[in-house]
Amino acid sequence: MSKVPSVNLADFLSSDESRKQKFINEIGNAYETIGFVALKGHFLDDELVDNLYKEIKNFFDLPTEVKEKYEIPGIGGQRGYVSFGKESAKGKKEGDLKEFWHFGQYVDADSKYAKEYPDNVEVKELPEFNKTGKLTYQMLEKTAKYVLRSLALHLGLEETYFDNYIKNGNSILRPIHYPPIQTEPKGAERAAAHGDINLITLLMGAQGKGLQVQDHDGVWHDAIAQPDELMINVGDMLSRHSNNRLKSTIHRVTNPPKESWGTSRYSIPFFMHPVSDMKLDVLENCIDDNNPKQFEDITAGEFLDERLRELGLKK
């Protein structure tokens, strides 16, 4: 695994069945072996991406006391601002060297999930911040829907199997700022080695060195996307649901070399979550004599709650 494979969503969306099947084969093979792909042909345009980076830089440049107004107690960091060093990887006591923001799902008022999700937090100082975040959220959610459709077909399921589970799902868009490093970090990294919780993660901002993926032999490899690509990986929920047929790969964001400590890094993952009552029980067609059922039955909501406590975001 010297290189994360690149695929193009235009192949899956094509009316040419052979192109569509090529995409399904490529992404399925990548997720069974590596757990990561770089994806072209998504629904983000350059103008939206530029606007989003401008808005999130404006936010993280605000004075600390202004940002902390938007840190909402009692919701496990699921909306608004989470201050520097608050989150740590599972099993790690040092906090990651990052601060971040959470945009969550935009549900209709009459949805049964409206009461379940905290409201999105409006940043008064930046009139375009929330509008740009919402549009990005919707375009990444649309991209994720088609990636999951391809994976449903790969797993032998009906193409729209995931559609109802991700409609109004508890997905999160997380702009992250890794500030300049001022002093020698004592065991802390920008993001310590971890697996993601969710179904799939779509990552903007993996153009420079920093993101690394661990292969099955424990060797770390740089994962660098082209400017027009999203890095997309399998999360623990999908790995569990597929009985580990699709691999949730351990990854990290390393600290830069000392000469680059004075620079900020920004990345923007979209964590695609289903609705909380989706059963993550192992799919029957992913169980056989060679691969017996590996995981207990659990709902997505129960699994998320368990993991947020492990990360220190929920008490």
C-alpha positions as CSV (number, residue, x, y, z in Angstrom):
1,M,0.0,0.0,0.0
2,S,2.3,2.7,-1.2
3,K,-0.5,4.9,-2.5
4,V,-4.2,5.4,-1.7
5,P,-6.1,4.6,-4.9
6,S,-8.0,7.3,-6.8
7,V,-11.5,6.8,-8.1
8,N,-13.9,9.1,-9.9
9,L,-17.6,9.3,-8.8
10,A,-18.5,10.3,-12.4
11,D,-17.9,6.6,-13.3
12,F,-20.6,5.5,-10.8
13,L,-23.0,8.2,-12.0
14,S,-22.5,7.3,-15.6
15,S,-25.3,5.7,-17.7
16,D,-22.6,3.2,-18.9
17,E,-23.0,0.1,-16.8
18,S,-19.4,-1.0,-17.3
19,R,-18.1,2.3,-15.9
20,K,-20.4,2.0,-13.0
21,Q,-19.3,-1.5,-12.2
22,K,-15.7,-0.5,-12.6
23,F,-16.2,2.1,-9.9
24,I,-17.9,-0.4,-7.6
25,N,-15.1,-2.9,-8.1
26,E,-12.4,-0.3,-7.4
27,I,-13.9,1.2,-4.3
28,G,-14.9,-2.1,-3.0
29,N,-11.5,-3.6,-3.4
30,A,-9.9,-0.5,-1.8
31,Y,-12.1,-0.7,1.2
32,E,-11.6,-4.4,1.7
33,T,-7.8,-3.9,1.7
34,I,-6.8,-0.3,2.6
35,G,-10.0,1.4,3.9
36,F,-9.2,4.7,2.1
37,V,-9.7,6.1,-1.4
38,A,-9.1,9.5,-3.0
39,L,-12.3,10.6,-4.8
40,K,-12.7,12.9,-7.8
41,G,-16.0,14.0,-9.3
42,H,-17.7,15.0,-6.0
43,F,-20.3,17.8,-5.6
44,L,-18.1,20.5,-4.1
45,D,-17.1,23.3,-6.6
46,D,-14.0,25.4,-6.2
47,E,-15.8,28.6,-5.3
48,L,-17.6,26.9,-2.4
49,V,-14.4,25.3,-1.1
50,D,-12.6,28.7,-1.3
51,N,-15.4,30.4,0.6
52,L,-15.5,27.7,3.3
53,Y,-11.7,28.0,3.9
54,K,-12.0,31.8,4.1
55,E,-14.9,31.5,6.6
56,I,-13.3,28.9,8.9
57,K,-10.0,30.9,8.9
58,N,-11.9,34.0,9.9
59,F,-13.6,32.0,12.7
60,F,-10.4,30.5,14.2
61,D,-8.7,33.9,14.0
62,L,-11.3,35.4,16.3
63,P,-10.1,36.1,19.9
64,T,-10.2,33.0,22.2
65,E,-12.8,34.7,24.4
66,V,-15.1,35.2,21.4
67,K,-14.7,31.6,20.2
68,E,-15.4,30.3,23.8
69,K,-18.8,32.0,23.7
70,Y,-19.8,29.3,21.2
71,E,-18.6,26.3,23.3
72,I,-21.9,24.8,24.5
73,P,-21.9,22.8,27.7
74,G,-23.8,19.5,28.1
75,I,-24.0,18.4,24.4
76,G,-20.7,16.4,24.2
77,G,-19.2,18.9,21.8
78,Q,-21.7,17.9,19.1
79,R,-22.4,21.5,17.9
80,G,-20.4,24.7,17.9
81,Y,-16.9,25.2,19.2
82,V,-14.6,22.7,20.9
83,S,-11.5,24.4,22.3
84,F,-7.9,23.4,22.0
85,G,-6.7,20.1,23.5
86,K,-10.2,19.0,24.6
87,E,-10.4,15.8,22.5
88,S,-8.1,12.9,22.9
89,A,-7.9,9.6,20.9
90,K,-9.3,6.4,22.5
91,G,-6.8,5.2,25.1
92,K,-4.7,8.4,25.0
93,K,-4.5,10.8,27.9
94,E,-2.9,13.7,26.0
95,G,-5.3,16.0,24.2
96,D,-4.9,16.4,20.4
97,L,-3.2,19.7,19.3
98,K,-6.4,21.1,17.6
99,E,-9.5,23.2,18.0
100,F,-12.6,22.6,15.9
101,W,-16.2,23.5,15.1
102,H,-19.2,21.2,14.5
103,F,-22.0,21.8,12.0
104,G,-24.7,19.2,12.5
105,Q,-27.8,17.9,10.6
106,Y,-30.4,20.4,9.3
107,V,-33.7,18.6,10.0
108,D,-37.2,19.7,9.4
109,A,-39.1,20.9,12.5
110,D,-41.6,18.1,12.1
111,S,-38.9,15.4,11.9
112,K,-38.9,12.9,14.8
113,Y,-35.1,13.6,15.0
114,A,-35.6,17.4,15.5
115,K,-35.7,17.0,19.3
116,E,-32.8,14.5,19.4
117,Y,-30.2,16.8,17.7
118,P,-28.9,20.0,19.3
119,D,-29.5,23.2,17.3
120,N,-26.7,24.4,15.1
121,V,-24.8,27.4,16.6
122,E,-24.9,30.7,14.8
123,V,-21.7,32.8,14.7
124,K,-22.9,36.4,15.0
125,E,-19.6,37.9,14.1
126,L,-19.4,36.2,10.6
127,P,-22.7,36.5,8.6
128,E,-21.6,34.1,5.9
129,F,-20.1,31.4,8.2
130,N,-23.2,29.4,8.8
131,K,-24.6,29.7,5.3
132,T,-21.3,28.5,3.8
133,G,-21.1,25.6,6.3
134,K,-24.6,24.5,5.6
135,L,-24.1,24.4,1.8
136,T,-20.8,22.4,2.2
137,Y,-22.6,20.0,4.6
138,Q,-25.3,19.4,2.0
139,M,-22.9,18.8,-0.9
140,L,-20.8,16.4,1.1
141,E,-23.9,14.5,2.3
142,K,-25.0,14.2,-1.4
143,T,-21.5,12.9,-2.3
144,A,-21.6,10.4,0.6
145,K,-25.0,9.1,-0.5
146,Y,-23.7,7.9,-3.8
147,V,-20.5,6.4,-2.3
148,L,-22.7,4.4,0.1
149,R,-24.9,3.3,-2.9
150,S,-21.8,1.9,-4.6
151,L,-20.9,0.1,-1.4
152,A,-24.4,-1.3,-1.0
153,L,-24.1,-2.9,-4.4
154,H,-20.6,-4.2,-3.6
155,L,-22.0,-5.9,-0.5
156,G,-24.8,-7.5,-2.5
157,L,-27.5,-5.2,-1.1
158,E,-30.2,-3.2,-2.9
159,E,-28.6,0.0,-4.2
160,T,-30.6,2.5,-2.0
161,Y,-30.2,0.3,1.2
162,F,-28.5,3.1,3.1
163,D,-30.6,6.0,1.8
164,N,-33.3,6.0,4.5
165,Y,-30.7,5.5,7.3
166,I,-28.7,8.6,6.3
167,K,-31.7,10.8,5.5
168,N,-31.7,13.1,8.6
169,G,-28.7,11.1,9.9
170,N,-26.6,12.5,12.8
171,S,-23.7,13.5,10.4
172,I,-21.1,16.1,11.4
173,L,-19.1,18.6,9.4
174,R,-15.9,19.4,11.4
175,P,-13.6,22.3,10.3
176,I,-10.4,21.7,12.3
177,H,-7.6,24.1,13.0
178,Y,-4.2,22.8,14.1
179,P,-2.5,25.9,15.4
180,P,1.2,26.7,15.1
181,I,3.2,24.6,17.7
182,Q,4.8,26.9,20.3
183,T,6.7,24.4,22.5
184,E,7.9,20.8,22.2
185,P,4.7,18.6,22.4
186,K,5.0,16.1,25.3
187,G,3.5,13.0,23.7
188,A,0.7,14.9,21.9
189,E,0.1,14.9,18.2
190,R,-2.1,17.0,16.0
191,A,-4.4,14.0,15.9
192,A,-3.3,10.8,17.6
193,A,-3.8,7.4,15.9
194,H,-7.5,6.5,15.8
195,G,-10.3,4.9,13.8
196,D,-13.4,6.9,12.9
197,I,-16.8,6.1,14.6
198,N,-19.2,6.6,11.7
199,L,-20.1,5.0,8.4
200,I,-17.7,6.9,6.1
201,T,-15.6,10.0,6.5
202,L,-15.1,12.5,3.6
203,L,-12.0,14.7,4.2
204,M,-11.2,18.0,2.7
205,G,-7.7,19.4,3.1
206,A,-5.5,16.4,2.8
207,Q,-3.3,18.0,0.1
208,G,-0.2,18.4,2.2
209,K,1.8,15.9,4.3
210,G,0.4,15.1,7.7
211,L,-2.3,12.6,7.3
212,Q,-1.0,9.0,7.5
213,V,-2.7,5.6,7.2
214,Q,-1.6,2.4,8.8
215,D,-1.4,-0.8,6.8
216,H,-2.1,-4.3,8.1
217,D,1.6,-4.8,8.9
218,G,1.6,-1.7,11.1
219,V,3.5,0.5,8.6
220,W,2.5,4.1,8.3
221,H,2.0,5.7,4.8
222,D,1.4,9.3,3.8
223,A,-2.1,9.8,2.4
224,I,-2.1,12.9,0.1
225,A,-5.0,13.9,-2.1
226,Q,-4.9,16.0,-5.2
227,P,-6.5,19.5,-4.9
228,D,-9.7,18.2,-6.6
229,E,-10.0,15.1,-4.5
230,L,-11.6,14.1,-1.2
231,M,-10.0,11.5,0.9
232,I,-12.8,9.0,2.0
233,N,-12.4,6.2,4.5
234,V,-14.5,3.6,6.2
235,G,-15.6,4.2,9.8
236,D,-16.1,1.7,12.6
237,M,-19.9,1.6,12.1
238,L,-19.7,0.4,8.5
239,S,-16.8,-2.0,9.3
240,R,-18.9,-3.5,12.1
241,H,-22.1,-3.7,9.9
242,S,-20.1,-5.5,7.2
243,N,-18.4,-7.9,9.7
244,N,-15.1,-6.2,9.0
245,R,-15.3,-7.0,5.3
246,L,-14.9,-3.2,4.7
247,K,-11.9,-2.0,6.8
248,S,-11.9,0.9,9.2
249,T,-8.2,1.9,9.0
250,I,-6.2,3.5,11.8
251,H,-4.9,6.9,10.8
252,R,-3.3,10.0,12.4
253,V,-2.2,13.5,11.7
254,T,1.5,13.9,12.6
255,N,3.2,17.0,13.9
256,P,5.1,18.8,11.2
257,P,9.0,19.0,11.2
258,K,10.3,21.7,13.6
259,E,11.0,24.2,10.8
260,S,7.2,24.2,10.0
261,W,5.9,24.5,13.6
262,G,5.0,28.1,12.9
263,T,2.3,27.2,10.4
264,S,-1.3,26.4,10.9
265,R,-3.0,23.4,9.2
266,Y,-6.7,23.2,8.4
267,S,-8.7,20.1,7.5
268,I,-12.4,19.6,7.2
269,P,-13.8,16.1,7.7
270,F,-17.5,15.2,7.1
271,F,-18.5,12.3,9.3
272,M,-21.4,10.5,7.7
273,H,-23.6,9.1,10.5
274,P,-26.9,7.2,10.1
275,V,-30.0,7.9,12.2
276,S,-29.5,6.7,15.8
277,D,-32.0,3.9,15.6
278,M,-30.2,2.2,12.6
279,K,-29.3,-1.4,13.7
280,L,-25.6,-2.0,13.1
281,D,-26.1,-5.8,13.5
282,V,-23.8,-7.7,11.2
283,L,-25.3,-8.2,7.7
284,E,-26.3,-11.8,7.1
285,N,-24.5,-11.9,3.7
286,C,-21.2,-10.9,5.4
287,I,-21.2,-14.0,7.6
288,D,-19.9,-17.4,6.5
289,D,-17.9,-20.3,7.8
290,N,-14.6,-18.5,7.1
291,N,-15.9,-15.2,8.6
292,P,-18.2,-15.9,11.5
293,K,-20.1,-13.0,13.2
294,Q,-17.6,-10.8,15.0
295,F,-19.7,-8.2,16.7
296,E,-22.6,-8.0,19.1
297,D,-25.9,-6.3,18.0
298,I,-26.0,-2.6,18.7
299,T,-27.7,0.6,17.4
300,A,-25.8,3.5,15.8
301,G,-27.0,5.7,18.7
302,E,-25.7,3.3,21.4
303,F,-22.4,2.9,19.6
304,L,-21.9,6.7,19.2
305,D,-22.6,7.3,22.8
306,E,-20.1,4.7,23.9
307,R,-17.4,6.2,21.7
308,L,-18.0,9.8,22.8
309,R,-17.4,8.8,26.4
310,E,-14.1,7.0,25.4
311,L,-13.0,10.2,23.6
312,G,-13.6,12.3,26.7
313,L,-16.3,14.5,24.9
314,K,-19.1,13.0,27.0
315,K,-19.1,12.2,30.7
